[in-house]
C-alpha cells in the first residue's frame, strides 16, 4: 500500500491478478507493478475517450480509457491498467490457459488473494470462450471497494478484466466494466 500526496490508497493489480490466477497471495516484483487507485473522492468518467491497447505476444486487444504500457506479471504474463478518475480499469494476459472447470476456483483464489469476498459469480461465454464473471468486495483502510472481474479461458491464454471502484459508486463502476467487456477482441 502506497500513499500519494493526495492521500490516495493504491492496490497493486499485477499482484492481485496473479494471486487470483496462481491460487495464493503473490507480491509483484519491484518495477513490475500495475497500480489501481481508489480514493474517497472517486469519480468514474465513462465518456472518456477509450483507445485500443494490444498485448503484442497474444494479439488480444482491449479498449481502455487511455494508453497503457505493459508491465510484467509474476507467473508469465503482462498487465495493463489505466486510471478512470480515481478508479482503475485493468486487464492482464497470462500465457497458458485454465481448464473450464478451473474458472470457479479462479474467482475464489482471486478473492482470497486480495483479501476480499466473492459476493456473486456466474459462468458465461465471452467471444466464444468459456468465462466467469464475479463481483468482489473488500475493505482497504476503512474504504469499501467493489471489483468487477471477468476471467476468460482461451486455448492459449487466460485473460482477466477488472474494474475497481468504491462501493458507493457501484452503478457507475459497473457501467465502466460493461464498456471494458464490450471492447475485448480475441484473435
PyMOL commands that set and color helices and strands:
alter all, ss='L'
color gray80, all
select helices_A, chain A and resi 13-22+100-114+167-182
alter helices_A, ss='H'
color red, helices_A
select strands_A, chain A and resi 9-12+35-38+51-55+60-64+71-73+77-84+87-95+117-126+129-140+143-153+157-166+184-185
alter strands_A, ss='S'
color yellow, strands_A
deselect
rebuild
show_as cartoon
